Every structure is written in structure tokens, then in C-alpha cells.
Amino acid sequence: MGVRTTICVAKDALSSKRPKSSKFGNLLLSMSSSQHTSKNGWPSNLEVTALHNSYSGDNAPLSEDISLASVWRMQTPREAGDALAGKSSAFVYRRDGHPNDIQLCSKLARMHGSEFGSLVAQGMSALSAVALTVLPKNGLVWVADELYGKSIVLFEKALSRHGVRLNKFDPTSASAAEQLVASQPHLVLVETLSNPRLRMPDFSSLAKATHDGGGLLLVDNTFATPLHCRPIEFGADIVVESLGKQVNGHSDAMLGLIVCKDEQVNQNIKGTVSTFGLSSSPLDCYLTNRGLMTLPLRIERASSNAIGLAKSLASHQRVKHIDYPGLAEHPQHKLANTQLQGGYGWMLSMHIDADETCVERLFARLLPEIPFAPSLGDVCTTVSHPHSTSHRGFTDQQRIDLGITLGTIRISCGLEPTEWLTDKFQEALSAL
């Protein structure tokens, strides 16, 4: 795997708001000097940032507490005005920021190598906030032809009522870059690893084409997290993630992340988040922060399981093809070696010759240990069916063009022993 030692920034420009009595931020500021690389291939300071809370000093709590307050007392109207304008560290109203939000967002922005970020209610809130902020009336968006289905619905249907124009393209095609420059889109949206075929665009080339055309490059990094990939290092302008997946890791919270390279873009997005009521929940921030502390351990195990399972399934007679960037035959395997660190991710897809009944039999044989769940990133391995869930809104021809059939099974690897996991899938497939 390619190894980069770019470290997170030390300056706390994420937000001027921080709890006055918690000594928030001091610990994070002291962690940015390490340039060691862990055995997993990512900078060690990423793991340190994930592990520690934001408190330091005498008698500081070892774990972060939950602040459920929705409003804070103000001494004077001027104090309230300064706080709402971002000129002070005081909190005013939960919609405009709260302690759990700032604590978690500061850590995640640093892990992405940025100073600027926002937390929102969920992953789709993150995409919506970016679109509502940066797209002008009748704005043009280029989106990857293979995205999470609801992301396509957002731009193709919901935003089209407001004049937003959409163009789908293959982000792995070198010839698309020239057309992109000529088209001059306002926004270009791709995924680090596409859902569900795990294709990967060349970020540096795509960023150059986007910027030459005068637009912003937006990357959905949910399938990678900042441990496997930090797209801003490759030229992305904005990164979003659905934190309820691998970062939280326990299927008990929903949260979205927006990280920006530019401070003004970040401030504009924060205004949109407040105006449209897209803000985060303190409890979900607390749970996600607790999950983040074990992310390095979980993602190491899950990614190891994924490559072991991919190699095992590739040899089964019922399997036509495996999508996993860690396999040499994956079309972007060499690119993945450059853009990913510490593994190739915990997600893979397999394709079998099967009708709906056969797929249901397969899911039944994987039960009870491996459930069918239309999400991903849990501590337990789960399976999903893109044809009937994430891409159910696509036409038959669109699914055919993307290589998604009734026999496409998406697998989110968990933390089970690798040998047990491969045996479970081998037995289930052999019994069909």
C-alpha cells in the first residue's frame, strides 16, 4: 500500500465555539507533531486523535459527557449577538452548535487533514447541505453514474424542481475529464469506492478537471473513512461521510459529516445547516464519538476479513465475479494502492447466477449469524441486495449498465474470525 505521512493540522479553526469550562481542544492541539506511521499504513496520529477525548488539564473527565441542553443563558444581548456571529466561544442554541458536536467534528476534521467541518443529522443531510449551499439557480451537477441510490434521487428528482441540472458520467473514464472541463459544472460528486461495485476514481485527475472547469469536487468517503482515504489530500474540495456506518460501527446512531478545504465554503454550509434545521443530535454525536475511539481496531479487522472473504469467494463455482479493490483483477487495483492506506476497505460485492428465489435461499442459509440488512459498517457481517434496496429506483437498463443484477450481493464485513466467515459463505453457496 502507498504510504503518506501528511499529518492533521494543529490550528483549531474548525469553530470558535468551545465549552468555556471544559478546556476543550488543548489535547488535540498537542497531538499534531507525530509523523510516525502505524503498522496499518496510516499516520499514527490518526489513531491517537480517534482514541482521546477533547478534555485536558487537572481533574478532566476521562470520557466525554453528554450535553443535552438546547439553549444556553446569555448575560447581555451583545453577548448573544457575538456568539451567534461566531465572535465568541459561547453556545446559544443547539441548532447552531453544541459541545458534543464540536468535540466530535474537531477530531474528524483533523483526521481528514482539514481545519473546517460540520456535523449534520445524517449522511443525506450532508449532501443536501452542500447542494443547497454551493449550487446556484439552474446549477449543473456532474454525478458518478454509480452512486448510492438516494444520492441520485436527491439530484435527479428533489433538486430538479429548483432548476438543478444533472449529468451522469463514468468517473473512472479518462476521456470524461475533457468533457467535464468543457461542460463547466458547478459541482462534481463521486464516491471514494462506489456503491455497490467498489469502483474508484483518480482523485487528482478528477480534481484538476473539475477545477479547470471552475467547479468544486465533492467526495462521498463513507466506504473508506479517513483511515483508508483522505480525499482532500488529493484535491477534493468537500468530503462527506455517513457516520452512522463504520465510524459509529454499532448501528445505533445516525450522523453526517462535511469537511471543507475552504473556510468560507465551510461557513456558508454552516449557515445552511442552521437555516434548514439539519443539525446534529448530542446523543448521536456522543455514540459516534465512542465508536470512533475503536475505529482503527475495527476497520483493521473488518478490512482483513474482506480481503480474505473476497479471495475465498472468487474461487467458488457459483460465483461469477467479485468486486473488491484489493484483488489484482480489480480494474482500479493499482490506483487503490496509491489512494488507500491500511487496507482496501470492509465492503465487497459478489455476483452469482441467481433469481430472486435463489437469493432469498442464500440469505436464509446465512442466518442467524449473518443477517440481511440494508445498511453497512456494523461490528457484525451483514448482506444486502442492491437490486431491491439501494438501487431499486433505477431502471432495469440502468442496473444492467452498472452490472447490478438479481444475483448481486453486497457484503459488509464485520469482526468475526476470518475462517469462520469464509466457511459460512462457502457452505451457504454450496447448499444452493
Secondary structure as UniProt FT lines:
FT   TURN            20..25
FT   HELIX           26..29
FT   TURN            30..33
FT   TURN            39..40
FT   HELIX           44..51
FT   TURN            58..59
FT   HELIX           77..84
FT   TURN            85..86
FT   HELIX           94..96
FT   HELIX           99..111
FT   TURN            112..113
FT   STRAND          116..120
FT   HELIX           123..134
FT   TURN            137..138
FT   STRAND          140..144
FT   HELIX           149..153
FT   HELIX           154..158
FT   HELIX           159..162
FT   STRAND          165..169
FT   TURN            171..172
FT   TURN            174..175
FT   HELIX           176..183
FT   STRAND          187..191
FT   TURN            195..197
FT   HELIX           203..212
FT   TURN            213..214
FT   STRAND          216..220
FT   TURN            222..224
FT   HELIX           225..228
FT   HELIX           231..234
FT   STRAND          238..242
FT   TURN            243..248
FT   STRAND          256..260
FT   HELIX           263..275
FT   TURN            276..277
FT   HELIX           282..292
FT   TURN            293..294
FT   HELIX           295..314
FT   TURN            317..318
FT   STRAND          319..323
FT   TURN            325..326
FT   TURN            328..329
FT   TURN            331..332
FT   HELIX           333..339
FT   STRAND          347..352
FT   HELIX           356..366
FT   TURN            367..369
FT   STRAND          382..384
FT   TURN            386..393
FT   HELIX           396..402
FT   TURN            406..407
FT   STRAND          408..412
FT   HELIX           418..430
//
